[in-house]
Amino acid sequence: MSGKPDVSLETMIAKAPEAADFMRQFSNANRLMLLCEIARREGSVSDIQEALGIKQPALSQQLAELRQAGLVRTRRVSRQIYYSIADGRAEAVMELLLRLFCGGEASEAAAPARERPEPAEPDAAEERADAAHFARILPAG
């Protein structure tokens, strides 16, 4: 496997629960949008609320969960609290999601796979030659 880390099955089994818990944070549309917005730029609760249109109680609940998971950090300036991405893994996931779903690659990835060309029909001589090869499996077509 070129470019992919060589990880043992035992390591993957041991890390799967941690990875699943980490990925769970991205499975809620509101939290995902919060992370998208915060990954774009640091913002206060009022900035985020205005940008996303999420009501304050729901916003506070989702931000608290992201804080508890260690994905965002806060910075206080006077009475305002600003949120930014705290986890490099979350930042990498957000970059990938933005590229896959919101960037130029999204339309290519969502496009149907290119169809393979149909195999050419064998001519009569090829059919006779293949007649003795009764176990040969030909592609359906």
MDAnalysis code that builds the backbone (N, CA, C; Angstrom):
import MDAnalysis as mda
import numpy as np

u = mda.Universe.empty(423, n_residues=141, atom_resindex=np.repeat(np.arange(141), 3), trajectory=True)
u.add_TopologyAttr("name", ["N", "CA", "C"] * 141)
u.add_TopologyAttr("resid", np.arange(1, 142))
u.add_TopologyAttr("resname", ["MET", "SER", "GLY", "LYS", "PRO", "ASP", "VAL", "SER", "LEU", "GLU", "THR", "MET", "ILE", "ALA", "LYS", "ALA", "PRO", "GLU", "ALA", "ALA", "ASP", "PHE", "MET", "ARG", "GLN", "PHE", "SER", "ASN", "ALA", "ASN", "ARG", "LEU", "MET", "LEU", "LEU", "CYS", "GLU", "ILE", "ALA", "ARG", "ARG", "GLU", "GLY", "SER", "VAL", "SER", "ASP", "ILE", "GLN", "GLU", "ALA", "LEU", "GLY", "ILE", "LYS", "GLN", "PRO", "ALA", "LEU", "SER", "GLN", "GLN", "LEU", "ALA", "GLU", "LEU", "ARG", "GLN", "ALA", "GLY", "LEU", "VAL", "ARG", "THR", "ARG", "ARG", "VAL", "SER", "ARG", "GLN", "ILE", "TYR", "TYR", "SER", "ILE", "ALA", "ASP", "GLY", "ARG", "ALA", "GLU", "ALA", "VAL", "MET", "GLU", "LEU", "LEU", "LEU", "ARG", "LEU", "PHE", "CYS", "GLY", "GLY", "GLU", "ALA", "SER", "GLU", "ALA", "ALA", "ALA", "PRO", "ALA", "ARG", "GLU", "ARG", "PRO", "GLU", "PRO", "ALA", "GLU", "PRO", "ASP", "ALA", "ALA", "GLU", "GLU", "ARG", "ALA", "ASP", "ALA", "ALA", "HIS", "PHE", "ALA", "ARG", "ILE", "LEU", "PRO", "ALA", "GLY"])
u.atoms.positions = np.array([
    [0.840, -1.185, 0.000],
    [0.000, 0.000, 0.000],
    [0.877, 1.236, 0.000],
    [0.896, 1.956, -1.054],
    [1.737, 3.137, -1.132],
    [1.062, 4.320, -0.442],
    [1.834, 5.019, 0.383],
    [1.324, 6.213, 1.039],
    [0.425, 5.961, 2.234],
    [0.129, 4.729, 2.526],
    [-0.731, 4.420, 3.667],
    [0.126, 3.873, 4.787],
    [-0.193, 4.242, 6.039],
    [0.623, 3.763, 7.151],
    [0.489, 2.254, 7.324],
    [1.588, 1.639, 7.722],
    [1.581, 0.205, 7.992],
    [1.220, 0.027, 9.462],
    [-0.046, -0.325, 9.723],
    [-0.551, -0.444, 11.078],
    [-1.028, -1.879, 11.289],
    [-0.673, -2.436, 12.426],
    [-1.071, -3.809, 12.713],
    [-2.568, -3.886, 13.024],
    [-3.125, -5.036, 12.802],
    [-4.535, -5.268, 13.111],
    [-4.794, -5.058, 14.603],
    [-3.854, -5.469, 15.440],
    [-4.018, -5.309, 16.884],
    [-4.119, -3.828, 17.257],
    [-3.297, -2.993, 16.618],
    [-3.351, -1.550, 16.881],
    [-4.684, -0.981, 16.436],
    [-5.157, -1.399, 15.258],
    [-6.445, -0.904, 14.772],
    [-7.573, -1.297, 15.716],
    [-7.550, -2.528, 16.205],
    [-8.580, -2.993, 17.142],
    [-8.523, -2.182, 18.437],
    [-7.316, -1.919, 18.925],
    [-7.163, -1.165, 20.171],
    [-7.605, 0.294, 20.010],
    [-7.380, 0.889, 18.837],
    [-7.692, 2.299, 18.611],
    [-9.104, 2.539, 18.079],
    [-9.804, 1.511, 17.650],
    [-11.132, 1.680, 17.055],
    [-12.127, 2.387, 17.982],
    [-12.219, 2.032, 19.260],
    [-13.180, 2.747, 20.122],
    [-12.871, 4.242, 20.236],
    [-11.591, 4.588, 20.361],
    [-11.205, 6.002, 20.439],
    [-11.558, 6.722, 19.138],
    [-11.265, 6.085, 18.006],
    [-11.577, 6.691, 16.708],
    [-13.079, 6.846, 16.520],
    [-13.850, 5.856, 16.940],
    [-15.308, 5.919, 16.804],
    [-15.874, 7.057, 17.652],
    [-15.350, 7.211, 18.871],
    [-15.817, 8.293, 19.735],
    [-15.445, 9.649, 19.135],
    [-14.246, 9.757, 18.582],
    [-13.813, 10.991, 17.927],
    [-14.717, 11.301, 16.738],
    [-14.987, 10.326, 15.893],
    [-15.802, 10.539, 14.696],
    [-17.266, 10.813, 15.038],
    [-17.712, 10.363, 16.204],
    [-19.089, 10.622, 16.634],
    [-19.356, 12.123, 16.705],
    [-18.339, 12.904, 17.030],
    [-18.508, 14.351, 17.128],
    [-18.877, 14.980, 15.782],
    [-18.543, 14.310, 14.692],
    [-18.823, 14.831, 13.357],
    [-20.165, 14.327, 12.814],
    [-20.842, 13.475, 13.560],
    [-22.054, 12.825, 13.048],
    [-23.334, 13.633, 13.269],
    [-23.240, 14.751, 13.950],
    [-24.389, 15.623, 14.172],
    [-24.247, 16.831, 13.252],
    [-25.282, 17.122, 12.472],
    [-25.198, 18.193, 11.475],
    [-24.886, 19.544, 12.108],
    [-25.481, 19.858, 13.270],
    [-25.189, 21.133, 13.924],
    [-23.735, 21.213, 14.390],
    [-23.241, 20.127, 14.999],
    [-21.843, 20.132, 15.441],
    [-20.907, 20.220, 14.243],
    [-21.256, 19.529, 13.176],
    [-20.428, 19.568, 11.973],
    [-20.361, 20.982, 11.411],
    [-21.508, 21.664, 11.355],
    [-21.516, 23.041, 10.872],
    [-20.743, 23.960, 11.815],
    [-20.859, 23.725, 13.106],
    [-20.082, 24.506, 14.079],
    [-18.590, 24.333, 13.815],
    [-18.174, 23.089, 13.650],
    [-16.763, 22.830, 13.388],
    [-16.314, 23.448, 12.066],
    [-17.180, 23.397, 11.055],
    [-16.849, 24.031, 9.768],
    [-16.627, 25.528, 9.961],
    [-17.538, 26.173, 10.660],
    [-17.454, 27.611, 10.865],
    [-16.236, 27.971, 11.712],
    [-16.010, 27.220, 12.774],
    [-14.881, 27.513, 13.658],
    [-13.557, 27.209, 12.956],
    [-13.536, 26.201, 12.081],
    [-12.320, 25.889, 11.328],
    [-11.998, 27.010, 10.340],
    [-13.039, 27.661, 9.816],
    [-12.827, 28.778, 8.882],
    [-12.214, 29.978, 9.586],
    [-12.723, 30.254, 10.803],
    [-12.224, 31.406, 11.554],
    [-12.690, 31.302, 12.999],
    [-11.883, 31.811, 13.885],
    [-12.268, 31.900, 15.296],
    [-13.497, 32.799, 15.392],
    [-14.418, 32.448, 16.298],
    [-15.616, 33.265, 16.421],
    [-16.211, 33.227, 17.803],
    [-16.922, 34.283, 18.127],
    [-17.652, 34.343, 19.397],
    [-18.982, 33.617, 19.220],
    [-19.658, 33.370, 20.331],
    [-20.958, 32.711, 20.271],
    [-21.913, 33.510, 19.393],
    [-21.912, 34.833, 19.557],
    [-22.828, 35.649, 18.751],
    [-22.438, 35.628, 17.277],
    [-21.140, 35.604, 16.961],
    [-20.691, 35.497, 15.566],
    [-21.173, 34.184, 14.950],
    [-20.978, 33.108, 15.695],
    [-21.353, 31.774, 15.200],
    [-22.867, 31.675, 15.054],
    [-23.588, 32.173, 16.044],
    [-25.055, 32.145, 16.009],
    [-25.572, 32.902, 14.790],
    [-25.006, 34.059, 14.531],
    [-25.431, 34.860, 13.383],
    [-25.093, 34.167, 12.066],
    [-23.907, 33.574, 11.990],
    [-23.475, 32.913, 10.756],
    [-24.307, 31.678, 10.443],
    [-24.617, 30.890, 11.464],
    [-25.275, 29.599, 11.245],
    [-26.779, 29.601, 11.492],
    [-27.263, 30.586, 12.220],
    [-28.690, 30.632, 12.506],
    [-29.153, 29.572, 13.490],
    [-28.234, 29.060, 14.294],
    [-28.588, 28.076, 15.325],
    [-28.983, 28.846, 16.578],
    [-30.089, 28.482, 17.176],
    [-30.563, 29.182, 18.375],
    [-29.571, 28.974, 19.518],
    [-29.492, 29.982, 20.374],
    [-28.484, 30.016, 21.428],
    [-28.465, 28.790, 22.339],
    [-29.610, 28.277, 22.809],
    [-29.535, 27.096, 23.682],
    [-28.915, 25.882, 22.985],
    [-29.315, 25.628, 21.743],
    [-28.749, 24.491, 21.001],
    [-27.276, 24.726, 20.707],
    [-26.932, 25.955, 20.367],
    [-25.542, 26.303, 20.088],
    [-24.671, 26.074, 21.315],
    [-25.119, 26.545, 22.463],
    [-24.354, 26.370, 23.704],
    [-24.171, 24.896, 24.033],
    [-25.226, 24.106, 23.848],
    [-25.140, 22.675, 24.129],
    [-24.112, 22.003, 23.227],
    [-24.141, 22.318, 21.939],
    [-23.203, 21.690, 21.000],
    [-21.768, 22.156, 21.239],
    [-21.601, 23.442, 21.543],
    [-20.262, 23.952, 21.850],
    [-19.712, 23.296, 23.113],
    [-20.569, 23.086, 24.109],
    [-20.133, 22.426, 25.350],
    [-19.663, 21.010, 25.054],
    [-20.378, 20.301, 24.186],
    [-19.967, 18.932, 23.844],
    [-18.634, 18.934, 23.102],
    [-18.458, 19.882, 22.201],
    [-17.188, 19.978, 21.464],
    [-16.036, 20.364, 22.399],
    [-16.314, 21.223, 23.359],
    [-15.290, 21.586, 24.358],
    [-14.916, 20.380, 25.195],
    [-15.943, 19.659, 25.649],
    [-15.707, 18.485, 26.491],
    [-14.904, 17.420, 25.739],
    [-15.137, 17.301, 24.441],
    [-14.402, 16.331, 23.630],
    [-12.996, 16.819, 23.295],
    [-12.703, 18.075, 23.617],
    [-11.380, 18.623, 23.365],
    [-11.146, 19.059, 21.927],
    [-12.220, 19.216, 21.155],
    [-12.070, 19.604, 19.758],
    [-11.985, 21.111, 19.564],
    [-12.578, 21.877, 20.486],
    [-12.494, 23.338, 20.402],
    [-11.947, 23.880, 21.714],
    [-11.353, 25.057, 21.616],
    [-10.850, 25.750, 22.808],
    [-11.493, 27.127, 22.856],
    [-11.452, 27.702, 24.028],
    [-12.045, 29.031, 24.203],
    [-10.958, 30.034, 24.558],
    [-11.268, 31.270, 24.233],
    [-10.407, 32.399, 24.585],
    [-11.332, 33.527, 25.006],
    [-11.106, 34.049, 26.198],
    [-11.970, 35.113, 26.717],
    [-11.327, 36.472, 26.476],
    [-12.143, 37.379, 25.937],
    [-11.754, 38.781, 25.792],
    [-12.893, 39.587, 26.398],
    [-12.622, 40.156, 27.572],
    [-13.635, 40.885, 28.312],
    [-14.803, 39.945, 28.600],
    [-15.991, 40.255, 28.063],
    [-17.156, 39.391, 28.316],
    [-17.417, 38.414, 27.179],
    [-16.649, 38.516, 26.118],
    [-16.846, 37.635, 24.957],
    [-15.956, 36.395, 25.066],
    [-16.496, 35.256, 24.665],
    [-15.725, 34.024, 24.588],
    [-15.620, 33.657, 23.112],
    [-14.393, 33.426, 22.669],
    [-14.128, 33.072, 21.283],
    [-13.741, 31.597, 21.195],
    [-14.215, 30.942, 20.144],
    [-13.975, 29.518, 19.938],
    [-13.074, 29.313, 18.728],
    [-12.151, 28.347, 18.867],
    [-11.295, 27.949, 17.755],
    [-11.040, 26.444, 17.856],
    [-10.551, 25.856, 16.774],
    [-10.252, 24.423, 16.752],
    [-9.045, 24.162, 17.647],
    [-9.145, 23.154, 18.515],
    [-8.082, 22.846, 19.470],
    [-7.335, 21.568, 19.121],
    [-7.882, 20.748, 18.255],
    [-7.333, 19.425, 17.984],
    [-6.896, 19.363, 16.520],
    [-5.630, 19.085, 16.304],
    [-5.107, 18.992, 14.945],
    [-5.804, 17.931, 14.111],
    [-6.237, 16.851, 14.760],
    [-6.973, 15.810, 14.026],
    [-8.296, 16.353, 13.509],
    [-8.983, 17.135, 14.347],
    [-10.261, 17.733, 13.934],
    [-10.039, 18.702, 12.778],
    [-8.965, 19.453, 12.846],
    [-8.649, 20.393, 11.760],
    [-8.403, 19.633, 10.461],
    [-7.673, 18.529, 10.536],
    [-7.399, 17.718, 9.344],
    [-8.684, 17.116, 8.780],
    [-9.560, 16.634, 9.660],
    [-10.839, 16.068, 9.212],
    [-11.681, 17.147, 8.551],
    [-11.711, 18.339, 9.139],
    [-12.508, 19.426, 8.555],
    [-11.974, 19.820, 7.181],
    [-10.661, 19.885, 7.023],
    [-10.073, 20.198, 5.717],
    [-10.472, 19.148, 4.686],
    [-10.410, 17.884, 5.091],
    [-10.786, 16.796, 4.180],
    [-12.269, 16.872, 3.814],
    [-13.127, 17.063, 4.805],
    [-14.566, 17.151, 4.536],
    [-14.900, 18.341, 3.642],
    [-14.278, 19.478, 3.907],
    [-14.517, 20.649, 3.069],
    [-14.074, 20.385, 1.632],
    [-12.917, 19.745, 1.477],
    [-12.422, 19.439, 0.130],
    [-13.316, 18.428, -0.577],
    [-13.740, 17.398, 0.145],
    [-14.551, 16.338, -0.470],
    [-15.980, 16.768, -0.773],
    [-16.592, 17.532, 0.134],
    [-18.010, 17.853, -0.002],
    [-18.301, 19.266, -0.478],
    [-17.369, 20.173, -0.302],
    [-17.637, 21.573, -0.640],
    [-16.721, 22.115, -1.726],
    [-15.653, 21.402, -2.027],
    [-14.682, 21.892, -3.005],
    [-14.917, 21.310, -4.381],
    [-13.959, 21.541, -5.268],
    [-14.045, 21.084, -6.646],
    [-14.092, 19.578, -6.777],
    [-13.475, 18.862, -5.827],
    [-13.457, 17.410, -5.916],
    [-14.820, 16.805, -5.605],
    [-15.684, 17.569, -4.929],
    [-16.986, 17.023, -4.530],
    [-17.793, 16.608, -5.738],
    [-17.818, 17.454, -6.764],
    [-18.618, 17.112, -7.932],
    [-18.037, 15.912, -8.656],
    [-16.699, 15.801, -8.684],
    [-16.083, 14.650, -9.331],
    [-16.351, 13.372, -8.544],
    [-16.255, 13.446, -7.208],
    [-16.458, 12.260, -6.387],
    [-17.901, 11.797, -6.444],
    [-18.841, 12.731, -6.572],
    [-20.254, 12.367, -6.586],
    [-20.706, 11.888, -7.960],
    [-19.910, 12.153, -8.986],
    [-20.287, 11.735, -10.340],
    [-20.254, 10.219, -10.436],
    [-21.152, 9.654, -11.242],
    [-21.142, 8.202, -11.374],
    [-19.835, 7.728, -11.983],
    [-19.438, 6.538, -11.597],
    [-18.202, 5.967, -12.131],
    [-18.318, 5.821, -13.642],
    [-17.221, 6.048, -14.305],
    [-17.220, 5.889, -15.755],
    [-17.444, 4.425, -16.102],
    [-18.289, 4.214, -17.105],
    [-18.577, 2.847, -17.501],
    [-17.419, 2.278, -18.292],
    [-17.169, 1.012, -18.083],
    [-16.138, 0.329, -18.852],
    [-16.666, 0.081, -20.249],
    [-15.793, 0.171, -21.246],
    [-16.258, -0.111, -22.605],
    [-16.661, -1.576, -22.727],
    [-17.668, -1.804, -23.515],
    [-18.124, -3.166, -23.751],
    [-17.044, -3.932, -24.496],
    [-16.827, -5.203, -24.148],
    [-15.840, -5.988, -24.897],
    [-16.324, -6.175, -26.332],
    [-15.375, -6.198, -27.230],
    [-15.715, -6.381, -28.643],
    [-16.301, -7.767, -28.850],
    [-17.269, -7.837, -29.745],
    [-17.870, -9.128, -30.074],
    [-16.848, -9.982, -30.824],
    [-16.694, -11.241, -30.461],
    [-15.744, -12.096, -31.185],
    [-16.270, -12.400, -32.587],
    [-15.352, -12.509, -33.520],
    [-15.794, -12.870, -34.867],
    [-16.006, -14.378, -34.925],
    [-16.491, -14.869, -36.030],
    [-16.845, -16.290, -36.168],
    [-15.645, -17.196, -35.942],
    [-14.456, -16.810, -36.413],
    [-13.266, -17.639, -36.238],
    [-12.906, -17.756, -34.759],
    [-13.015, -16.648, -34.020],
    [-12.720, -16.688, -32.587],
    [-13.724, -17.562, -31.852],
    [-15.006, -17.504, -32.270],
    [-16.027, -18.324, -31.615],
    [-15.725, -19.800, -31.809],
    [-15.297, -20.194, -33.033],
    [-14.963, -21.600, -33.279],
    [-13.756, -22.002, -32.448],
    [-12.766, -21.140, -32.346],
    [-11.571, -21.451, -31.562],
    [-11.921, -21.590, -30.086],
    [-12.875, -20.800, -29.629],
    [-13.272, -20.859, -28.231],
    [-14.211, -22.024, -27.934],
    [-14.762, -22.618, -28.940],
    [-15.734, -23.684, -28.733],
    [-15.138, -24.829, -27.931],
    [-13.860, -25.091, -28.103],
    [-13.222, -26.185, -27.380],
    [-12.907, -25.803, -25.938],
    [-13.022, -24.548, -25.624],
    [-12.723, -24.065, -24.277],
    [-14.037, -23.922, -23.511],
    [-14.704, -25.034, -23.247],
    [-16.028, -25.008, -22.642],
    [-16.035, -24.429, -21.236],
    [-14.903, -24.407, -20.539],
    [-14.874, -23.893, -19.175],
    [-14.580, -22.398, -19.125],
    [-14.376, -21.792, -20.260],
    [-14.062, -20.362, -20.293],
    [-15.314, -19.566, -19.907],
    [-15.141, -18.582, -19.059],
    [-16.243, -17.736, -18.635],
    [-16.119, -16.412, -19.365],
    [-17.158, -16.085, -20.130],
    [-17.185, -14.848, -20.881],
    [-17.947, -13.795, -20.099],
    [-17.568, -12.518, -20.243],
    [-18.311, -11.463, -19.538],
    [-19.739, -11.380, -20.024],
    [-20.645, -11.079, -19.106],
    [-22.053, -10.924, -19.467],
    [-22.186, -9.666, -20.300],
    [-23.054, -9.679, -21.238],
    [-23.158, -8.485, -22.033],
    [-24.372, -8.513, -22.805],
])
